[in-house]
Amino acid sequence: MPIDESRPFKPVRIAVLTVSDTRTLADDRSGQTLVDRLTEAGHILADRAIVKDDVPAIVKTLNRWVADPMVDCVITTGGTGVTGRDVTPEAFEQVCEKDIPGFGELFRMLSYQKIGTSTVQSRALAGVANGTYLFGLPGSTGACKDGWDDILKTQLDSRFRPCNFVELMPRLRE
């Protein structure tokens, strides 16, 4: 998966949302993992928040960031399982205009190689709303590492070939 060094790197402004009833900024290892990785890659942390596992609260935060021209992309962690409190996909349904089904499919394929059939419990997902990318990852630190390292790191790099999400950004509102 080649990076074309002759092309300029374009930093993406990324907001990170942790969905959890129990985490705080002090103990949010998954959110911090995403922040560390995206800034190490040269991207800009546009904002960061933690909200409870509550559809209206998640939708409110996603809509605020989707409306903000200083946010190009949102990555969420948490709430993608199958328990009663896991409602991130339901919130995404209320915000996303287009789904990116291949993201969840690829995440589960890669995850299967590490955790086997337990990956079927993940409802990782992605979409686009108002020209903003939305990616929903599970709440474990390992899942955040896998989602960033194995998918988002390259797809959010403008130099990645043969294509990447960044080069499509100017056309997302067509």
Backbone as a printed PyTorch tensor [residue, N CA C, xyz], in Angstrom:
tensor([[[  0.8410,  -1.1690,   0.0000],
         [  0.0000,   0.0000,   0.0000],
         [  0.8850,   1.2300,   0.0000]],

        [[  1.1310,   1.7510,  -1.1680],
         [  2.1670,   2.7670,  -1.3080],
         [  1.7290,   4.1810,  -0.9390]],

        [[  2.6620,   4.8720,  -0.3030],
         [  2.5480,   6.3090,  -0.0640],
         [  3.3920,   6.9770,  -1.1350]],

        [[  2.7810,   7.8660,  -1.9010],
         [  3.4770,   8.5760,  -2.9600],
         [  4.0890,   9.8420,  -2.3750]],

        [[  5.3760,   9.7700,  -2.0690],
         [  6.0870,  10.8800,  -1.4250],
         [  6.1680,  12.1330,  -2.3050]],

        [[  5.8800,  11.9950,  -3.6000],
         [  5.9210,  13.1690,  -4.4750],
         [  4.6700,  14.0450,  -4.3130]],

        [[  3.6580,  13.5080,  -3.6420],
         [  2.4190,  14.2580,  -3.4220],
         [  2.4820,  14.9590,  -2.0710]],

        [[  1.8220,  16.1080,  -1.9420],
         [  1.8370,  16.8080,  -0.6400],
         [  0.9120,  16.1310,   0.3740]],

        [[  1.3200,  16.1430,   1.6250],
         [  0.4700,  15.6620,   2.7050],
         [ -0.4960,  16.7770,   3.0720]],

        [[ -1.7670,  16.4350,   3.1830],
         [ -2.7950,  17.4120,   3.5610],
         [ -3.3730,  16.9900,   4.9110]],

        [[ -3.1020,  17.7620,   5.9610],
         [ -3.6510,  17.3790,   7.2650],
         [ -5.1770,  17.4750,   7.2790]],

        [[ -5.7950,  16.5130,   7.9430],
         [ -7.2460,  16.4590,   8.0820],
         [ -7.5920,  16.9190,   9.4990]],

        [[ -8.6390,  17.7180,   9.6270],
         [ -9.0960,  18.1940,  10.9420],
         [-10.1020,  17.1730,  11.4760]],

        [[ -9.6880,  16.4730,  12.5300],
         [-10.4380,  15.3230,  13.0360],
         [-10.9310,  15.5760,  14.4570]],

        [[-12.2190,  15.3230,  14.6770],
         [-12.7960,  15.3560,  16.0220],
         [-12.9430,  13.9260,  16.5220]],

        [[-12.6840,  13.7150,  17.8010],
         [-12.7610,  12.3910,  18.4100],
         [-13.8610,  12.3920,  19.4720]],

        [[-14.7870,  11.4650,  19.3230],
         [-15.8930,  11.3270,  20.2680],
         [-15.8500,   9.9570,  20.9290]],

        [[-15.7850,   9.9390,  22.2510],
         [-15.8810,   8.7030,  23.0000],
         [-17.3060,   8.5830,  23.5170]],

        [[-17.9270,   7.4580,  23.2370],
         [-19.2860,   7.1820,  23.6910],
         [-19.1710,   6.2040,  24.8560]],

        [[-19.5020,   6.6800,  26.0550],
         [-19.3450,   5.8450,  27.2470],
         [-20.1290,   6.4210,  28.4150]],

        [[-20.6990,   5.5450,  29.2140],
         [-21.3700,   5.9570,  30.4370],
         [-20.3960,   6.0920,  31.5990]],

        [[-19.1740,   5.5990,  31.4360],
         [-18.2560,   5.5290,  32.5740],
         [-16.9320,   6.2600,  32.3800]],

        [[-16.5140,   6.5160,  31.1590],
         [-15.1830,   7.0920,  30.9530],
         [-15.1630,   8.6030,  31.1470]],

        [[-13.9730,   9.0700,  31.5460],
         [-13.6960,  10.5040,  31.6440],
         [-12.4430,  10.7700,  30.8210]],

        [[-12.1090,  12.0250,  30.5960],
         [-10.8800,  12.3240,  29.8510],
         [ -9.6560,  11.7280,  30.5390]],

        [[ -9.6950,  11.6360,  31.8550],
         [ -8.5520,  11.1060,  32.6070],
         [ -8.3160,   9.6170,  32.3600]],

        [[ -9.3750,   8.8480,  32.0580],
         [ -9.1900,   7.4020,  31.8780],
         [ -9.6650,   6.8940,  30.5140]],

        [[ -9.8230,   7.7850,  29.5760],
         [-10.2830,   7.4120,  28.2240],
         [ -9.0950,   6.9830,  27.3710]],

        [[ -8.6780,   5.7420,  27.5350],
         [ -7.5090,   5.2450,  26.7890],
         [ -7.7830,   5.1070,  25.3000]],

        [[ -8.9920,   4.7200,  24.9340],
         [ -9.3110,   4.5490,  23.5110],
         [ -9.3200,   5.8890,  22.7820]],

        [[ -9.9940,   6.8640,  23.3540],
         [ -9.9990,   8.2010,  22.7480],
         [ -8.5890,   8.7730,  22.6610]],

        [[ -7.8020,   8.5840,  23.7330],
         [ -6.4310,   9.0930,  23.7320],
         [ -5.5750,   8.3790,  22.6900]],

        [[ -5.8100,   7.0960,  22.5110],
         [ -5.0860,   6.3470,  21.4810],
         [ -5.3380,   6.9670,  20.1060]],

        [[ -6.5920,   7.2820,  19.8210],
         [ -6.9120,   7.9120,  18.5300],
         [ -6.2640,   9.2830,  18.4160]],

        [[ -6.3420,  10.0780,  19.4690],
         [ -5.7280,  11.4140,  19.4570],
         [ -4.2290,  11.3000,  19.2040]],

        [[ -3.5650,  10.4070,  19.9220],
         [ -2.1190,  10.2390,  19.7560],
         [ -1.7760,   9.8290,  18.3290]],

        [[ -2.5060,   8.8800,  17.7870],
         [ -2.1940,   8.3870,  16.4560],
         [ -2.4690,   9.4300,  15.3790]],

        [[ -3.5730,  10.1250,  15.4740],
         [ -3.8840,  11.0900,  14.4190],
         [ -2.9220,  12.2690,  14.4530]],

        [[ -2.5280,  12.7210,  15.6350],
         [ -1.5830,  13.8380,  15.6910],
         [ -0.1810,  13.3910,  15.2760]],

        [[  0.2130,  12.1790,  15.6400],
         [  1.5080,  11.6510,  15.1980],
         [  1.5690,  11.5470,  13.6780]],

        [[  0.4290,  11.2970,  13.0520],
         [  0.3780,  11.1920,  11.5890],
         [  0.3800,  12.5600,  10.9070]],

        [[  0.2800,  13.6440,  11.6940],
         [  0.3180,  14.9850,  11.1200],
         [ -1.0420,  15.6480,  10.9590]],

        [[ -2.0940,  14.9940,  11.4470],
         [ -3.4310,  15.5720,  11.3580],
         [ -3.6800,  16.5090,  12.5340]],

        [[ -4.7890,  17.2060,  12.4960],
         [ -5.1300,  18.2120,  13.4960],
         [ -6.3070,  17.7140,  14.3280]],

        [[ -6.1580,  17.7420,  15.6420],
         [ -7.2790,  17.4130,  16.5180],
         [ -8.1940,  18.6350,  16.5440]],

        [[ -9.3570,  18.5100,  15.9180],
         [-10.2950,  19.6310,  15.8260],
         [-11.0900,  19.8060,  17.1130]],

        [[-11.4200,  18.7070,  17.7750],
         [-12.1840,  18.7470,  19.0140],
         [-12.2010,  17.3430,  19.5990]],

        [[-12.5860,  17.2780,  20.8620],
         [-12.6900,  15.9800,  21.5290],
         [-13.7950,  16.0750,  22.5670]],

        [[-14.5780,  15.0060,  22.6870],
         [-15.6630,  14.9960,  23.6660],
         [-15.9530,  13.5710,  24.1140]],

        [[-16.6130,  13.4870,  25.2480],
         [-17.1430,  12.2260,  25.7500],
         [-18.6260,  12.4520,  26.0050]],

        [[-19.4690,  11.5610,  25.4780],
         [-20.9040,  11.6210,  25.7370],
         [-21.3940,  10.2580,  26.1970]],

        [[-22.4910,  10.2710,  26.9050],
         [-23.1050,   9.0330,  27.3880],
         [-23.6710,   8.2210,  26.2220]],

        [[-23.9200,   6.9490,  26.4740],
         [-24.5650,   6.0700,  25.4950],
         [-26.0310,   6.4690,  25.3840]],

        [[-26.2770,   7.5380,  24.6430],
         [-27.6140,   8.1220,  24.5350],
         [-27.7470,   8.6970,  23.1290]],

        [[-28.6970,   8.1810,  22.3570],
         [-28.8200,   8.5980,  20.9550],
         [-28.9180,  10.1170,  20.8030]],

        [[-29.8250,  10.8080,  21.5190],
         [-29.8990,  12.2660,  21.3280],
         [-28.5860,  12.9910,  21.6400]],

        [[-27.8730,  12.5520,  22.6640],
         [-26.5980,  13.1920,  23.0060],
         [-25.5480,  12.9630,  21.9240]],

        [[-25.5010,  11.7590,  21.3840],
         [-24.5460,  11.4490,  20.3170],
         [-24.9110,  12.2420,  19.0610]],

        [[-26.1790,  12.2410,  18.7020],
         [-26.6390,  12.9640,  17.5120],
         [-26.3290,  14.4540,  17.6370]],

        [[-26.5590,  15.0190,  18.8070],
         [-26.2950,  16.4510,  19.0240],
         [-24.8190,  16.7820,  18.7760]],

        [[-23.9390,  15.9620,  19.3120],
         [-22.5020,  16.2020,  19.1320],
         [-22.0890,  15.9930,  17.6780]],

        [[-22.5660,  14.9120,  17.0650],
         [-22.2220,  14.6690,  15.6530],
         [-22.7350,  15.8130,  14.7770]],

        [[-23.9680,  16.2470,  14.9850],
         [-24.5220,  17.3430,  14.1710],
         [-23.7430,  18.6470,  14.3570]],

        [[-23.2970,  18.9100,  15.5840],
         [-22.5000,  20.1290,  15.8380],
         [-21.2070,  20.0810,  15.0290]],

        [[-20.5420,  18.9210,  15.0370],
         [-19.2810,  18.8080,  14.3050],
         [-19.4990,  18.7770,  12.8000]],

        [[-20.5600,  18.1250,  12.3580],
         [-20.8550,  18.0670,  10.9240],
         [-21.1400,  19.4760,  10.3750]],

        [[-21.7080,  20.3340,  11.1950],
         [-22.0190,  21.7060,  10.7810],
         [-20.8130,  22.6290,  10.8810]],

        [[-19.7620,  22.2070,  11.5520],
         [-18.5770,  23.0400,  11.7790],
         [-17.6130,  22.9090,  10.5960]],

        [[-17.3530,  23.9990,   9.8730],
         [-16.4320,  23.9140,   8.7310],
         [-14.9870,  23.6000,   9.1300]],

        [[-14.6880,  23.6570,  10.4220],
         [-13.3390,  23.3500,  10.8860],
         [-13.1680,  21.8710,  11.2520]],

        [[-14.1940,  21.0600,  10.9810],
         [-14.1250,  19.6070,  11.2150],
         [-14.3460,  18.9040,   9.8850]],

        [[-13.3320,  18.1440,   9.4560],
         [-13.4130,  17.3790,   8.2110],
         [-13.8740,  15.9510,   8.4460]],

        [[-13.6330,  15.4560,   9.6470],
         [-13.8030,  14.0370,   9.9270],
         [-14.0780,  13.8500,  11.4100]],

        [[-14.9350,  12.8880,  11.7290],
         [-15.2120,  12.5210,  13.1170],
         [-14.9290,  11.0340,  13.2700]],

        [[-14.2040,  10.6970,  14.3260],
         [-13.9860,   9.2930,  14.6690],
         [-14.5890,   9.0780,  16.0490]],

        [[-15.5160,   8.1220,  16.1410],
         [-16.0900,   7.7900,  17.4370],
         [-15.5220,   6.4680,  17.9100]],

        [[-15.5070,   6.3020,  19.2180],
         [-15.1080,   5.0440,  19.8220],
         [-16.1280,   4.6910,  20.8840]],

        [[-16.6560,   3.4810,  20.7980],
         [-17.6170,   3.0120,  21.7840],
         [-19.0390,   2.9750,  21.2550]],

        [[-19.8350,   2.1340,  21.8850],
         [-21.2560,   2.0460,  21.5730],
         [-21.6070,   1.2820,  20.3140]],

        [[-20.6670,   0.4850,  19.7930],
         [-20.9280,  -0.2270,  18.5400],
         [-21.2350,  -1.7070,  18.7330]],

        [[-21.4020,  -2.1250,  19.9760],
         [-21.7000,  -3.5270,  20.2440],
         [-23.1900,  -3.8220,  20.0920]],

        [[-23.6340,  -4.8870,  20.7240],
         [-25.0200,  -5.3220,  20.5600],
         [-25.8440,  -5.2420,  21.8460]],

        [[-25.2760,  -4.7060,  22.9190],
         [-26.0490,  -4.6210,  24.1550],
         [-27.0550,  -3.4810,  24.0720]],

        [[-27.9370,  -3.4320,  25.0380],
         [-28.9720,  -2.4070,  25.0470],
         [-28.4480,  -0.9850,  25.0880]],

        [[-27.2830,  -0.7790,  25.7050],
         [-26.7090,   0.5660,  25.8100],
         [-25.8900,   0.9510,  24.5730]],

        [[-25.5960,   0.0370,  23.6930],
         [-24.7890,   0.3080,  22.4950],
         [-25.6740,   0.9230,  21.4140]],

        [[-25.5830,   2.2460,  21.2520],
         [-26.5050,   2.9390,  20.3490],
         [-25.8070,   3.8560,  19.3310]],

        [[-24.4940,   3.7470,  19.2030],
         [-23.8010,   4.6140,  18.2460],
         [-24.2930,   4.4070,  16.8110]],

        [[-24.4730,   3.1760,  16.3260],
         [-24.9950,   3.0210,  14.9610],
         [-26.3730,   3.6510,  14.7680]],

        [[-27.2100,   3.5810,  15.7870],
         [-28.5350,   4.1930,  15.6850],
         [-28.4250,   5.7110,  15.5860]],

        [[-27.4590,   6.2900,  16.2840],
         [-27.2260,   7.7320,  16.1780],
         [-26.6880,   8.0910,  14.7870]],

        [[-25.7600,   7.2790,  14.2790],
         [-25.2240,   7.5140,  12.9330],
         [-26.3530,   7.5090,  11.9050]],

        [[-27.3150,   6.5890,  12.0640],
         [-28.4370,   6.5120,  11.1240],
         [-29.1940,   7.8320,  11.0280]],

        [[-29.2500,   8.5760,  12.1290],
         [-29.9720,   9.8500,  12.1470],
         [-29.1590,  10.9930,  11.5550]],

        [[-27.8590,  10.7970,  11.3990],
         [-26.9820,  11.8820,  10.9420],
         [-26.4560,  11.6450,   9.5290]],

        [[-26.0530,  10.4270,   9.2210],
         [-25.4010,  10.1430,   7.9380],
         [-26.3510,  10.2800,   6.7500]],

        [[-25.8110,  10.8540,   5.6900],
         [-26.5400,  10.9610,   4.4270],
         [-26.1800,   9.8020,   3.5020]],

        [[-24.9510,   9.3210,   3.6300],
         [-24.4750,   8.1800,   2.8410],
         [-23.6870,   7.2580,   3.7540]],

        [[-23.9180,   5.9710,   3.5970],
         [-23.1490,   4.9750,   4.3320],
         [-21.8980,   4.6030,   3.5410]],

        [[-20.8760,   4.1780,   4.2590],
         [-19.6650,   3.6190,   3.6460],
         [-19.5530,   2.1950,   4.1890]],

        [[-20.3270,   1.2550,   3.6370],
         [-20.3780,  -0.0990,   4.2040],
         [-19.0280,  -0.8180,   4.1770]],

        [[-18.1930,  -0.5090,   3.2220],
         [-16.9050,  -1.1810,   3.1280],
         [-16.0250,  -0.9690,   4.3410]],

        [[-16.2030,   0.1510,   5.0450],
         [-15.3890,   0.3990,   6.2390],
         [-15.6520,  -0.6560,   7.3040]],

        [[-16.9170,  -0.8620,   7.6460],
         [-17.2550,  -1.8580,   8.6580],
         [-16.8870,  -3.2610,   8.2230]],

        [[-17.1040,  -3.5330,   6.9410],
         [-16.7610,  -4.8590,   6.4120],
         [-15.2660,  -5.1180,   6.5310]],

        [[-14.4650,  -4.1360,   6.1270],
         [-13.0130,  -4.2900,   6.2060],
         [-12.5470,  -4.3610,   7.6560]],

        [[-13.1310,  -3.5250,   8.5150],
         [-12.7520,  -3.5690,   9.9240],
         [-12.9810,  -4.9660,  10.4950]],

        [[-14.1410,  -5.5430,  10.2360],
         [-14.4390,  -6.8720,  10.7660],
         [-13.5380,  -7.9490,  10.1610]],

        [[-13.2010,  -7.8120,   8.8820],
         [-12.2970,  -8.7810,   8.2680],
         [-10.9220,  -8.7340,   8.9480]],

        [[-10.4100,  -7.5350,   9.1370],
         [ -9.1060,  -7.3820,   9.7820],
         [ -9.1680,  -7.8220,  11.2430]],

        [[-10.2510,  -7.4780,  11.9100],
         [-10.4380,  -7.8420,  13.3120],
         [-10.5310,  -9.3630,  13.4800]],

        [[-11.1500, -10.0240,  12.5280],
         [-11.2750, -11.4860,  12.5780],
         [ -9.8960, -12.1450,  12.6760]],

        [[ -8.9180, -11.5790,  11.9960],
         [ -7.5720, -12.1410,  12.0190],
         [ -6.9480, -12.0670,  13.4090]],

        [[ -7.4700, -11.1780,  14.2570],
         [ -6.9010, -10.9910,  15.5890],
         [ -7.7590, -11.5890,  16.7010]],

        [[ -9.0950, -11.4710,  16.5650],
         [ -9.9570, -11.9310,  17.6600],
         [-10.9440, -13.0140,  17.2330]],

        [[-10.8110, -13.4860,  16.0170],
         [-11.6600, -14.5760,  15.5500],
         [-13.1220, -14.1740,  15.4350]],

        [[-13.9820, -15.1280,  15.6940],
         [-15.4080, -14.9080,  15.4680],
         [-16.0280, -13.8720,  16.4010]],

        [[-15.3370, -13.4640,  17.4370],
         [-15.8660, -12.4160,  18.3210],
         [-16.1230, -11.1150,  17.5630]],

        [[-15.5030, -10.9650,  16.4090],
         [-15.6900,  -9.7440,  15.6280],
         [-17.1300,  -9.5680,  15.1440]],

        [[-17.9140, -10.6310,  15.1100],
         [-19.3020, -10.4890,  14.6610],
         [-20.1170,  -9.6190,  15.6140]],

        [[-19.6250,  -9.3980,  16.8130],
         [-20.3190,  -8.5440,  17.7790],
         [-20.1050,  -7.0610,  17.5080]],

        [[-19.2230,  -6.7300,  16.5810],
         [-18.9280,  -5.3360,  16.2700],
         [-19.8540,  -4.7930,  15.1930]],

        [[-20.3600,  -3.6040,  15.4380],
         [-21.1380,  -2.9010,  14.4230],
         [-20.3710,  -1.6510,  13.9710]],

        [[-19.0540,  -1.7820,  13.8090],
         [-18.2420,  -0.6770,  13.3050],
         [-18.8550,  -0.1870,  11.9980]],

        [[-18.8120,   1.1190,  11.7760],
         [-19.4940,   1.6740,  10.6110],
         [-18.8950,   3.0100,  10.2180]],

        [[-19.3220,   3.4940,   9.0440],
         [-18.8540,   4.7870,   8.5600],
         [-19.8890,   5.3850,   7.6240]],

        [[-19.7890,   6.6880,   7.4510],
         [-20.6830,   7.3840,   6.5430],
         [-20.2060,   8.8070,   6.2970]],

        [[-21.0350,   9.5320,   5.5740],
         [-20.7550,  10.9300,   5.2510],
         [-21.9970,  11.7500,   5.5770]],

        [[-21.7990,  12.9180,   6.1660],
         [-22.8900,  13.8530,   6.4330],
         [-22.3770,  15.2700,   6.1960]],

        [[-23.0580,  16.0100,   5.3470],
         [-22.6980,  17.3980,   5.0550],
         [-21.2140,  17.5420,   4.7010]],

        [[-20.6930,  16.6000,   3.9480],
         [-19.3060,  16.6670,   3.5190],
         [-18.2980,  16.2870,   4.5770]],

        [[-18.7440,  15.7040,   5.6830],
         [-17.8720,  15.3020,   6.7840],
         [-17.8870,  13.7850,   6.8990]],

        [[-16.7060,  13.1920,   6.9930],
         [-16.6130,  11.7490,   7.2030],
         [-16.9160,  11.4170,   8.6610]],

        [[-17.6350,  10.3200,   8.8820],
         [-17.9250,   9.8100,  10.2160],
         [-17.5060,   8.3440,  10.2640]],

        [[-16.6560,   8.0050,  11.2270],
         [-16.2010,   6.6290,  11.4000],
         [-16.4990,   6.1920,  12.8260]],

        [[-17.1740,   5.0600,  12.9860],
         [-17.5200,   4.5480,  14.3010],
         [-16.7660,   3.2740,  14.6140]],

        [[-15.8990,   3.3420,  15.6020],
         [-15.0910,   2.1960,  16.0280],
         [-15.5680,   1.6580,  17.3700]],

        [[-15.3090,   0.3920,  17.6480],
         [-15.6070,  -0.1430,  18.9750],
         [-14.8160,   0.5940,  20.0580]],

        [[-15.2120,   0.3710,  21.3090],
         [-14.6210,   1.1150,  22.4130],
         [-13.3200,   0.5850,  22.9630]],

        [[-12.8640,  -0.5690,  22.5370],
         [-11.6090,  -1.0910,  23.0800],
         [-10.4170,  -0.3740,  22.4560]],

        [[ -9.3650,  -0.2650,  23.2410],
         [ -8.1410,   0.3630,  22.7420],
         [ -7.5890,  -0.4140,  21.5490]],

        [[ -7.6530,  -1.7400,  21.6180],
         [ -7.1690,  -2.5680,  20.5100],
         [ -7.9330,  -2.2910,  19.2280]],

        [[ -9.2460,  -2.1380,  19.3300],
         [-10.0550,  -1.8500,  18.1430],
         [ -9.7070,  -0.4840,  17.5640]],

        [[ -9.4410,   0.4810,  18.4340],
         [ -9.0520,   1.8140,  17.9470],
         [ -7.7000,   1.7670,  17.2480]],

        [[ -6.7770,   1.0150,  17.8110],
         [ -5.4740,   0.8360,  17.1580],
         [ -5.6590,   0.1800,  15.7980]],

        [[ -6.4420,  -0.8870,  15.7520],
         [ -6.6610,  -1.5990,  14.4930],
         [ -7.3470,  -0.7040,  13.4650]],

        [[ -8.3890,  -0.0010,  13.8730],
         [ -9.1160,   0.8720,  12.9450],
         [ -8.2380,   1.9660,  12.3800]],

        [[ -7.4080,   2.5500,  13.2420],
         [ -6.5160,   3.6150,  12.7600],
         [ -5.3650,   3.0150,  11.9480]],

        [[ -4.6370,   2.0960,  12.5500],
         [ -3.4130,   1.5820,  11.9240],
         [ -3.6840,   0.8490,  10.6150]],

        [[ -4.7830,   0.0980,  10.5570],
         [ -5.0230,  -0.7750,   9.4090],
         [ -5.9360,  -0.1780,   8.3370]],

        [[ -6.6440,   0.9170,   8.6620],
         [ -7.5510,   1.5060,   7.6690],
         [ -7.3830,   3.0250,   7.5740]],

        [[ -7.6510,   3.7070,   8.6740],
         [ -7.7450,   5.1710,   8.6170],
         [ -6.4090,   5.8700,   8.3770]],

        [[ -5.3410,   5.3220,   8.8870],
         [ -4.0300,   5.9600,   8.7000],
         [ -3.7310,   6.1640,   7.2140]],

        [[ -4.0320,   5.1870,   6.4000],
         [ -3.7520,   5.3280,   4.9680],
         [ -4.8900,   6.0300,   4.2310]],

        [[ -6.1270,   5.7240,   4.5720],
         [ -7.2360,   6.3430,   3.8510],
         [ -7.3720,   7.8390,   4.1490]],

        [[ -6.8050,   8.3020,   5.2680],
         [ -6.8100,   9.7330,   5.5720],
         [ -5.4630,  10.3900,   5.2410]],

        [[ -4.6560,   9.7050,   4.4570],
         [ -3.3770,  10.2520,   3.9900],
         [ -3.5290,  10.5910,   2.5120]],

        [[ -3.4160,  11.8610,   2.1950],
         [ -3.6120,  12.3380,   0.8180],
         [ -2.6080,  11.7590,  -0.1640]],

        [[ -1.5580,  11.1470,   0.3360],
         [ -0.5140,  10.5890,  -0.5370],
         [ -0.7250,   9.1080,  -0.8420]],

        [[ -1.7030,   8.4960,  -0.2000],
         [ -1.9210,   7.0610,  -0.3790],
         [ -2.4680,   6.7660,  -1.7690]],

        [[ -1.9330,   5.7370,  -2.3930],
         [ -2.3260,   5.3160,  -3.7340],
         [ -2.8760,   3.9150,  -3.7100]],

        [[ -3.8550,   3.5550,  -4.5090],
         [ -4.3000,   4.2890,  -5.6840],
         [ -5.3210,   5.3810,  -5.3890]],

        [[ -5.9880,   5.3510,  -4.2250],
         [ -6.9340,   6.4120,  -3.9210],
         [ -7.1090,   6.4910,  -2.4050]],

        [[ -7.7190,   7.5920,  -1.9480],
         [ -7.9100,   7.7960,  -0.5150],
         [ -9.1110,   8.6990,  -0.2730]],

        [[ -9.5760,   8.7370,   0.9710],
         [-10.7310,   9.5620,   1.3200],
         [-10.4460,  11.0610,   1.1810]],

        [[ -9.2190,  11.4800,   1.4090],
         [ -8.8840,  12.9030,   1.3960],
         [ -9.1000,  13.5170,   0.0170]],

        [[ -8.7150,  12.8070,  -1.0300],
         [ -8.8720,  13.3670,  -2.3710],
         [-10.3370,  13.5290,  -2.7670]],

        [[-11.2270,  12.8290,  -2.0740],
         [-12.6620,  12.9560,  -2.3600],
         [-13.3280,  14.0890,  -1.5820]],

        [[-12.6660,  14.6220,  -0.5800],
         [-13.2720,  15.6240,   0.2880],
         [-13.8610,  16.8310,  -0.4600]],

        [[-13.1790,  17.3880,  -1.4450],
         [-13.7510,  18.5420,  -2.1440],
         [-15.0590,  18.2100,  -2.8780]],

        [[-15.3050,  16.9400,  -3.1410],
         [-16.4740,  16.5410,  -3.9210],
         [-17.6110,  15.9520,  -3.0700]],

        [[-17.4480,  15.8980,  -1.7670],
         [-18.4470,  15.2510,  -0.9180],
         [-19.7850,  15.9880,  -0.8760]],

        [[-19.7830,  17.2780,  -1.1870],
         [-21.0160,  18.0480,  -1.1240],
         [-21.6650,  18.2460,  -2.4960]],

        [[-21.1800,  17.5530,  -3.5130],
         [-21.7390,  17.7010,  -4.8660],
         [-23.1920,  17.3000,  -4.8980]]])
